[in-house]
C-alpha cells in the first residue's frame, strides 16, 4: 500500500503575527454598572441592578474567578433586563466576607458559597429528622472562620422538647431562636432584620418552609429568577431573597456534609476570646487537645479564667474540623 500523500490539511501553520503589540493592560470598564448576584444556573448569573433583574455571564476578565451569590459585580453590555438580554460581568467588587466549604476535610481547595453576608443561620429540626449536632458544629466552625455571626434556629419544637439541644450549645454563647408549627415567625424575623443572612441546614429540617413564611412571595420569585435554567428544580442553587421589612436571606440547598479542609485551629479559637490568650503560652504546633503538654488554653481553665464547658466546646469544634468526630 502506498503512503498517503500529504496535503495542506496535514500541515499545522502558525498565524502571521498581527501588527498590534501584545499588552497586559485590560479595559477599565468605567461605564460598568454595579449589581448584586442573587442566583446563578448553568453559567448564567441573575443580578439585581437598580431594582431590575439582569442576566449576565462571566466575561474574560473574571472567567477563572468564582462568582457567587451575594457578590457585587461590575456589569457591561445589555443591562436593560429585557427578555433575552444578556450582559457580561467584568469585575468583582471587594468582598466583606466569604463563606467557604471544601468537598471533604482532606481537600485543600476552598469553594466559596456566599459573599458579603454577615450572619449564618443554622437551621436544625428537633425531630423528624433528629438533630445532627456534628453537622451543626461544622457549620459553627465555618461561621467563625468566615467572620459571620452564628444563629441556631431550632424548628419543629412542637414535636419534642428543644431544651437538651439548647443546653448543648449554651456554653458556646450561640444565639438561639425556636419555631414550631403554627407559631409566629416574628422572633426569627427580628433577628434577620436589616442583615444578610445565609440559611443552611440538612434536608427536611423545614428551611424552605421557614423561607416561604419570611418571604411571602418566595416561591414565585424563585420560579421567576430560575428562568435562566428552566426545567431544573429551584433548590439546586443558592438564591438571595429580600425580606419585606429590610435585609436579605440567602436560601441554600440542603446539605449532607460541610468540608472544613480550609479551616485552621487559630480561626476557630477566635470565637473563644476567653481561651485565646492562653494560645500564646502554648508550645509550637499545639493542637490544644486533651492531654497536650503545657497547653496554655487548658491552663486558662485551671486558673479559673475560663470555664471547663467552654474548653470542651472548643475541643468539640476542633474535632469536628478534623473529622475525628465522624
LINCOR-V716726 format. One record per residue. N is the residue number from 1. SS is DSSP state (H for helix, E for strand, - for the rest). D_LAST is the distance of its C-alpha to the last C-alpha in Angstrom with 1 decimal. Layout:
N|SS|D_LAST  N|SS|D_LAST
This chain:
1|-|65.7  2|-|66.5  3|-|63.9  4|-|62.8  5|-|64.6  6|-|62.5  7|-|63.0  8|H|61.8  9|H|58.5  10|H|57.5  11|-|58.1  12|-|55.5  13|-|57.2  14|-|56.0  15|-|57.0  16|-|59.8  17|-|58.6  18|-|59.3  19|-|61.5  20|-|58.8  21|-|57.2  22|-|53.4  23|-|51.8  24|-|48.4  25|-|49.6  26|-|48.0  27|-|49.5  28|-|48.8  29|-|48.9  30|-|50.7  31|-|51.3  32|-|47.6  33|E|46.6  34|E|43.3  35|E|41.0  36|E|37.4  37|E|35.0  38|E|34.0  39|E|32.4  40|E|32.5  41|E|32.5  42|-|33.6  43|-|34.7  44|E|36.7  45|E|36.1  46|E|37.6  47|E|38.8  48|E|40.6  49|E|43.8  50|-|46.3  51|-|45.3  52|E|45.3  53|E|42.6  54|E|43.1  55|E|41.4  56|E|40.9  57|E|39.4  58|E|38.4  59|-|41.4  60|H|41.7  61|H|41.2  62|H|37.5  63|-|36.8  64|-|34.1  65|-|32.7  66|-|30.0  67|-|31.6  68|-|29.3  69|E|30.1  70|-|31.6  71|-|33.2  72|E|36.9  73|E|38.7  74|E|42.3  75|E|43.8  76|E|47.1  77|E|48.9  78|-|49.5  79|-|47.8  80|-|50.0  81|-|47.2  82|-|49.6  83|-|48.3  84|-|47.8  85|-|47.9  86|-|45.4  87|E|45.0  88|E|43.3  89|E|40.7  90|E|42.1  91|E|40.0  92|E|37.1  93|-|38.0  94|-|36.2  95|-|32.9  96|-|32.2  97|-|28.4  98|E|25.9  99|E|22.5  100|E|20.3  101|E|17.2  102|E|16.2  103|-|15.4  104|-|12.1  105|-|11.1  106|-|13.6  107|-|16.4  108|-|18.9  109|-|20.9  110|-|20.9  111|E|21.7  112|E|23.7  113|E|23.3  114|E|25.9  115|E|28.6  116|-|30.7  117|-|28.7  118|-|28.7  119|E|26.3  120|E|22.8  121|E|22.8  122|E|19.4  123|E|20.4  124|E|18.5  125|E|20.2  126|-|20.6  127|-|20.9  128|-|21.3  129|-|18.5  130|-|16.7  131|-|15.1  132|-|11.5  133|H|11.2  134|H|7.9  135|H|10.0  136|H|12.9  137|H|11.7  138|H|11.2  139|H|14.6  140|H|16.1  141|H|15.3  142|H|16.9  143|H|19.8  144|H|20.5  145|H|20.4  146|H|22.8  147|-|25.0  148|-|24.7  149|E|25.2  150|E|22.3  151|E|23.4  152|E|21.3  153|E|23.2  154|E|22.5  155|E|24.3  156|-|25.7  157|-|26.5  158|-|29.3  159|-|27.0  160|-|25.4  161|-|25.6  162|-|23.4  163|H|24.3  164|H|21.3  165|H|19.0  166|H|21.5  167|H|21.7  168|H|18.0  169|H|18.9  170|H|22.5  171|-|22.0  172|-|20.8  173|-|24.1  174|-|22.7  175|E|25.4  176|E|24.8  177|E|26.9  178|E|26.9  179|E|28.6  180|-|29.6  181|-|31.8  182|-|35.3  183|-|34.7  184|-|36.0  185|-|33.8  186|H|36.1  187|H|33.6  188|H|31.0  189|H|33.9  190|H|35.1  191|H|31.8  192|H|31.9  193|-|35.6  194|-|36.6  195|-|33.1  196|E|31.1  197|E|27.9  198|E|25.0  199|E|23.4  200|E|19.8  201|E|17.9  202|-|16.3  203|-|19.1  204|-|21.3  205|-|20.9  206|-|24.5  207|H|24.4  208|H|27.2  209|H|29.2  210|H|29.0  211|H|30.1  212|H|33.0  213|H|34.2  214|H|34.0  215|-|35.7  216|-|38.3  217|-|39.0  218|H|35.5  219|H|35.7  220|H|39.0  221|H|38.1  222|H|34.9  223|H|37.1  224|H|39.7  225|H|37.5  226|H|35.7  227|H|39.2  228|H|38.3  229|H|36.1  230|-|38.0  231|-|36.5  232|-|32.8  233|-|30.7  234|-|30.9  235|-|27.2  236|-|26.0  237|-|26.6  238|-|26.7  239|E|30.0  240|E|31.7  241|E|34.0  242|E|36.5  243|-|36.6  244|-|40.1  245|-|40.6  246|-|39.2  247|-|35.9  248|E|33.4  249|E|30.2  250|E|28.1  251|E|26.5  252|-|23.6  253|-|22.3  254|-|19.4  255|-|16.0  256|-|12.9  257|-|10.9  258|-|12.1  259|E|12.0  260|-|13.0  261|-|14.4  262|-|17.7  263|-|16.9  264|-|18.3  265|H|17.9  266|H|21.5  267|H|21.0  268|H|18.5  269|H|21.1  270|-|23.8  271|-|22.5  272|-|23.3  273|H|27.0  274|H|27.5  275|H|25.2  276|H|25.9  277|H|29.3  278|H|27.9  279|H|26.1  280|H|29.7  281|H|30.2  282|-|27.2  283|-|27.6  284|-|26.9  285|-|23.3  286|-|22.0  287|-|18.3  288|-|19.2  289|-|16.6  290|-|17.9  291|-|20.7  292|-|21.5  293|-|25.2  294|-|27.6  295|-|24.9  296|H|27.1  297|H|24.4  298|H|24.1  299|H|27.9  300|H|28.3  301|H|26.9  302|H|29.1  303|-|32.1  304|-|31.5  305|-|30.9  306|-|27.5  307|-|25.8  308|H|23.1  309|H|21.2  310|H|21.2  311|H|19.9  312|H|17.0  313|H|16.2  314|H|16.6  315|H|14.3  316|H|11.6  317|H|12.2  318|H|12.2  319|H|8.8  320|H|7.7  321|H|10.2  322|H|9.2  323|-|5.6  324|-|5.6  325|-|3.8  326|-|0.0
